[in-house]
Structures are given as structure tokens and as C-alpha cells.
């Protein structure tokens, strides 16, 4: 808006930067400008300031959302770690139970073998007893 008015009324020299020309031009407008140009300048500055404030507000909102998102993700990460520890405990408990069941299975197999031997011996004894009784 106002930058167009300034660019048409001034030109850059070899050592001038745009910001120094703008400062001199703004000062020149304020010092020599008519009340109408001063009012336009005030409106332009007010518009730019409003735009900057809105941009900063938008940036603060975006930053707040990102911080909240980061805090939520750290909460979720902590919860996942706790769940993993619980699962690890359950797995260790299951592994221990399987080891105990393997030991019990081995003992039951020994007992089964012993019972089979006793059954065979009892049938042999029964045969001998029957033979003696005849």
C-alpha cells in the first residue's frame, strides 16, 4: 500500500539499502507530508501492525498446538513403555510356568514307566501264582 507510494517518489542510490531509503522516505513524508498523506501513512502502519499481530497470534497458536501434541506423544510413549513392562512380566511368568510344567511332565513320565513296570510284574506274579495253584 504505502510502499508503492514510496517507491514511486524515491529511487535507490549505489550505497542505499531499501531499509535506509524507507526510513528517510518515511521521515520525509512525516516532516513534509500533508495531513492527508500523514493519515494514509498512519493507516498503513496500523494495517501492517494489525497484520503482524495476527501473524504472531497464529504462530503462538501453532506453537501451543505443537507443544500439546509433543506432551501427548510423550504421555503415549510412557504408557506404551509401562504396557511393555507389564507384557514382559507376563511373558516371564508364562516362561516360568512352562518350565514348571515341563518338570511335572517329566515326573509324570517316570511315574507312568514305574506303573507300567509294576503292571508287568503283577501280571508275571499272577501267572506264577496261577501256576503254583494248579
C-alpha positions in Angstrom: 0.0 0.0 0.0 2.2 2.8 1.3 5.4 1.1 -0.1 4.1 1.7 -3.6 3.8 5.4 -2.9 7.3 5.5 -1.5 8.9 3.5 -4.4 7.4 5.9 -6.9 8.7 9.0 -5.1 12.3 7.8 -4.4 15.0 5.8 -6.0 17.9 3.8 -4.6 21.4 5.1 -4.9 24.5 2.9 -5.2 25.1 2.8 -1.4 21.5 2.9 -0.3 19.8 -0.1 1.2 16.0 -0.4 0.9 15.5 0.0 4.7 17.6 3.2 4.9 15.7 4.7 1.9 12.4 3.7 3.6 13.5 5.3 6.8 14.4 8.5 5.1 11.3 8.5 3.0 9.0 7.9 6.0 10.7 10.7 7.8 10.4 12.9 4.8 6.7 12.1 4.5 6.1 12.8 8.2 8.1 16.1 8.1 6.8 17.5 4.8 3.7 15.5 4.2 0.2 16.9 4.1 -2.3 15.8 6.7 -3.9 13.6 4.1 -0.6 11.7 3.4 0.1 11.5 7.2 -3.3 9.9 7.7 -2.6 7.4 4.9 0.8 6.7 6.5 -0.9 6.2 9.9 -3.5 3.8 8.4 -0.8 1.9 6.5 1.3 1.5 9.7 -1.8 0.5 11.6 -2.7 -2.1 8.9 0.8 -3.5 8.9 0.9 -3.6 12.7 -2.5 -5.4 12.8 -1.2 -7.9 10.2 1.9 -8.6 12.3 -0.1 -9.0 15.5 -2.4 -11.5 13.7 0.6 -13.4 12.3 2.2 -13.6 15.8 -1.1 -14.8 17.3 -1.4 -17.5 14.6 2.2 -18.5 15.3 1.6 -18.7 19.1 -1.5 -20.9 18.5 0.5 -23.2 16.2 3.3 -23.4 18.7 0.9 -24.2 21.5 -0.7 -27.0 19.5 2.7 -28.4 18.7 3.7 -28.3 22.4 0.5 -30.0 23.4 1.0 -32.6 20.7 4.5 -33.3 22.0 3.3 -33.7 25.6 0.6 -36.1 24.4 3.1 -38.1 22.5 5.4 -38.3 25.5 2.4 -39.5 27.6 1.6 -42.1 25.0 5.2 -43.2 24.9 5.3 -43.6 28.7 2.1 -45.6 28.6 3.5 -47.8 25.9 6.6 -48.4 28.0 4.5 -49.3 31.0 2.4 -51.7 28.9 5.6 -53.3 27.5 6.9 -53.8 31.0 3.6 -55.5 32.0 3.8 -57.7 28.9 7.4 -58.6 29.7 6.4 -59.6 33.2 3.6 -61.7 31.8 5.9 -63.4 29.4 8.5 -64.1 32.1 5.7 -65.6 34.3 4.5 -67.7 31.4 8.0 -68.9 30.7 8.4 -69.9 34.4 5.1 -71.8 34.3 6.1 -73.7 31.1 9.4 -74.7 32.8 7.5 -76.0 35.8 5.0 -77.9 33.6 8.0 -79.5 31.8 9.3 -80.7 35.1 5.9 -82.0 36.1 5.6 -83.8 32.7 9.0 -85.5 33.2 7.9 -86.7 36.7 4.6 -88.0 35.3 6.5 -89.9 32.6 8.7 -91.5 35.3 5.6 -92.4 37.3 4.0 -93.9 34.2 7.1 -96.0 33.5 7.1 -97.2 37.1 3.4 -98.1 36.9 3.9 -100.0 33.6 6.8 -102.0 35.2 4.5 -102.7 38.2 1.7 -103.9 35.9 4.1 -106.1 34.0 5.5 -107.5 37.3 2.0 -108.0 38.7 0.9 -110.0 35.6 4.1 -112.1 35.9 3.3 -112.7 39.6 -0.3 -113.5 38.7 1.0 -116.1 36.2 3.3 -117.6 38.7 0.6 -117.7 41.4 -1.8 -119.4 39.0 0.9 -121.9 38.0 1.6 -122.7 41.7 -2.1 -123.1 42.5 -2.6 -125.7 39.8 
